[in-house]
């Protein structure tokens, strides 16, 4: 497979959509499905079902339920434990669906590592932010966090279709920042255990 601008753009699009699944699982799936249905986003042959009317209805209903659930205090923290594995699945699916490769194994491996990894990292950052919000505001700040995540998921998903390389760079920087914060927290916790 030649590394050309189309491949780079497809990988960037996959990263953008996958990372967006870390903010909200179903919004990027819905955006990708609508874009596919309208002929804006060509998906791999085995992923054309994502643009079908039944899939769009399922993604739409799931997205609305997910958005509403995040506005219920303390339920939002519980949902994060379910959303983490779901975001990995959604990120893997989104990355795999747009990656232009004839090799199915390569598509799925790259989808899981890059797409699932991006979604999991963003989801971890979201979960930490919500826990801190719950701790410091007794949950009253959580609707602001939820709104920000919903806007980020929608905005990054749509922008990924328009300017994928820019969005991917922005999200990769965000992912690096999240990983550094998590690493520092783990290091701090490890030092506290051994003191």
C-alpha positions as CSV (number, residue, x, y, z in Angstrom):
1,X,0.0,0.0,0.0
2,X,1.4,3.4,-1.1
3,X,1.5,6.1,1.5
4,X,-0.2,9.0,-0.4
5,X,-2.4,11.9,0.6
6,X,-5.6,9.8,0.3
7,X,-4.2,7.3,2.8
8,X,-3.0,10.0,5.2
9,X,-6.3,11.7,4.9
10,X,-8.2,8.5,5.6
11,X,-6.1,7.7,8.6
12,X,-6.6,11.3,9.9
13,X,-10.4,10.9,9.3
14,X,-10.3,7.6,11.2
15,X,-8.4,9.2,14.1
16,X,-10.8,12.1,14.2
17,X,-13.9,9.9,14.3
18,X,-12.4,7.4,16.7
19,X,-11.2,10.0,19.2
20,X,-14.7,11.6,19.0
21,X,-16.1,8.3,20.1
22,X,-14.2,8.8,23.3
23,X,-16.3,11.9,24.1
24,X,-19.6,10.2,23.1
25,X,-19.9,6.7,21.7
26,X,-22.9,7.0,19.3
27,X,-22.6,10.6,18.0
28,X,-19.6,9.8,15.7
29,X,-21.2,6.6,14.5
30,X,-24.4,8.7,13.7
31,X,-22.3,11.4,11.9
32,X,-20.4,8.8,9.9
33,X,-23.6,6.9,9.1
34,X,-25.4,10.1,7.9
35,X,-22.3,11.1,5.8
36,X,-22.2,7.7,4.3
37,X,-25.9,7.7,3.6
38,X,-25.6,11.1,1.8
39,X,-22.6,9.9,-0.2
40,X,-20.2,12.2,1.5
41,X,-18.2,9.5,3.2
42,X,-17.2,6.4,1.3
43,X,-17.0,3.5,3.7
44,X,-15.4,0.1,3.1
45,X,-17.6,-2.4,1.3
46,X,-18.4,-4.4,4.4
47,X,-19.3,-1.2,6.3
48,X,-21.9,0.2,4.0
49,X,-24.6,-1.0,6.5
50,X,-23.6,2.0,8.7
51,X,-25.4,4.3,6.2
52,X,-28.6,2.3,6.1
53,X,-31.8,3.7,7.5
54,X,-32.1,1.0,10.2
55,X,-28.5,1.7,11.4
56,X,-29.2,5.5,11.4
57,X,-32.3,5.0,13.5
58,X,-30.4,2.8,16.0
59,X,-27.4,5.2,16.1
60,X,-29.8,8.2,16.5
61,X,-31.9,6.6,19.3
62,X,-28.7,5.4,21.1
63,X,-27.1,8.9,20.8
64,X,-30.1,10.6,22.3
65,X,-30.3,8.1,25.2
66,X,-26.6,8.5,25.8
67,X,-26.7,12.3,25.8
68,X,-29.7,12.3,28.2
69,X,-28.2,9.7,30.6
70,X,-25.1,11.9,31.1
71,X,-27.3,14.6,32.6
72,X,-28.4,12.4,35.5
73,X,-26.2,13.1,38.5
74,X,-24.0,10.1,39.6
75,X,-25.6,7.9,36.8
76,X,-23.1,9.7,34.5
77,X,-20.2,8.3,36.5
78,X,-21.7,4.8,36.2
79,X,-22.2,5.2,32.5
80,X,-18.5,6.0,32.1
81,X,-17.7,2.4,33.1
82,X,-19.9,1.1,30.4
83,X,-18.8,3.7,27.8
84,X,-15.1,2.9,28.0
85,X,-15.4,-0.6,26.4
86,X,-18.1,0.7,24.0
87,X,-15.9,3.6,22.9
88,X,-13.1,1.1,22.1
89,X,-15.5,-0.9,19.9
90,X,-16.9,2.3,18.3
91,X,-13.4,3.7,17.7
92,X,-12.2,0.4,16.2
93,X,-15.2,0.2,13.9
94,X,-14.9,3.8,12.8
95,X,-11.2,3.6,12.0
96,X,-11.5,0.2,10.3
97,X,-14.5,1.5,8.2
98,X,-12.5,4.3,6.6
99,X,-9.0,2.8,6.3
100,X,-8.2,2.0,2.6
101,X,-6.6,-1.4,2.7
102,X,-7.3,-4.6,0.9
103,X,-5.9,-6.6,3.8
104,X,-8.7,-7.2,6.3
105,X,-6.3,-8.2,9.1
106,X,-4.3,-5.0,8.7
107,X,-7.5,-2.9,8.8
108,X,-8.8,-4.5,12.0
109,X,-5.4,-4.4,13.8
110,X,-4.8,-0.8,12.9
111,X,-8.5,-0.1,13.7
112,X,-8.1,-1.6,17.2
113,X,-4.7,-0.1,18.0
114,X,-5.2,3.4,16.6
115,X,-8.9,3.8,16.6
116,X,-9.7,1.9,19.8
117,X,-6.7,3.4,21.5
118,X,-7.6,7.0,20.6
119,X,-11.2,6.4,21.8
120,X,-10.1,4.8,25.0
121,X,-7.6,7.6,25.8
122,X,-10.2,10.3,25.3
123,X,-12.8,8.4,27.2
124,X,-10.3,8.0,30.1
125,X,-9.7,11.7,30.1
126,X,-13.5,12.4,30.1
127,X,-14.1,10.0,33.0
128,X,-11.3,11.6,35.0
129,X,-12.7,15.0,34.3
130,X,-16.2,13.9,35.4
131,X,-14.9,12.3,38.6
132,X,-13.0,15.5,39.5
133,X,-16.1,17.5,38.7
134,X,-18.2,15.2,40.9
135,X,-15.6,15.5,43.7
136,X,-15.2,19.3,43.7
137,X,-18.7,20.4,42.8
138,X,-20.8,17.5,44.2
139,X,-22.0,16.7,40.7
140,X,-23.3,20.2,40.0
141,X,-20.6,20.9,37.4
142,X,-21.2,17.6,35.6
143,X,-23.8,19.0,33.2
144,X,-21.2,21.5,32.0
145,X,-18.8,18.6,31.4
146,X,-21.5,16.6,29.7
147,X,-22.4,19.5,27.4
148,X,-18.8,20.1,26.5
149,X,-18.3,16.4,25.7
150,X,-21.4,16.3,23.5
151,X,-20.3,19.4,21.6
152,X,-16.8,18.1,21.2
153,X,-18.0,14.7,19.9
154,X,-20.3,16.4,17.4
155,X,-17.9,19.1,16.4
156,X,-14.8,16.9,16.0
157,X,-16.9,14.3,14.1
158,X,-18.2,16.8,11.6
159,X,-14.8,18.7,11.3
160,X,-13.1,15.3,10.7
161,X,-15.2,15.0,7.5
162,X,-14.1,18.5,6.3
163,X,-10.5,19.0,7.6
164,X,-9.4,15.5,8.8
165,X,-5.6,16.2,9.0
166,X,-6.0,19.3,11.1
167,X,-8.5,17.6,13.4
168,X,-6.3,14.5,13.8
169,X,-3.3,16.6,14.7
170,X,-5.4,18.5,17.3
171,X,-6.8,15.3,18.8
172,X,-3.4,13.6,18.9
173,X,-2.0,16.6,20.9
174,X,-5.0,16.3,23.2
175,X,-4.4,12.5,23.6
176,X,-0.7,13.1,24.5
177,X,-1.8,15.7,27.1
178,X,-4.3,13.2,28.6
179,X,-1.6,10.4,28.7
180,X,0.8,12.7,30.4
181,X,-1.7,13.6,33.1
182,X,-2.6,9.9,33.7
183,X,1.1,9.0,33.8
184,X,1.8,11.7,36.4
185,X,-1.2,10.6,38.5
186,X,0.0,7.0,38.5
187,X,3.5,8.1,39.4
188,X,2.2,10.2,42.2
189,X,0.1,7.3,43.5
190,X,3.0,4.9,43.3
191,X,5.2,7.2,45.3
192,X,2.5,7.6,48.0
193,X,2.2,3.8,48.2
194,X,6.0,3.4,48.9
195,X,6.2,6.1,51.5
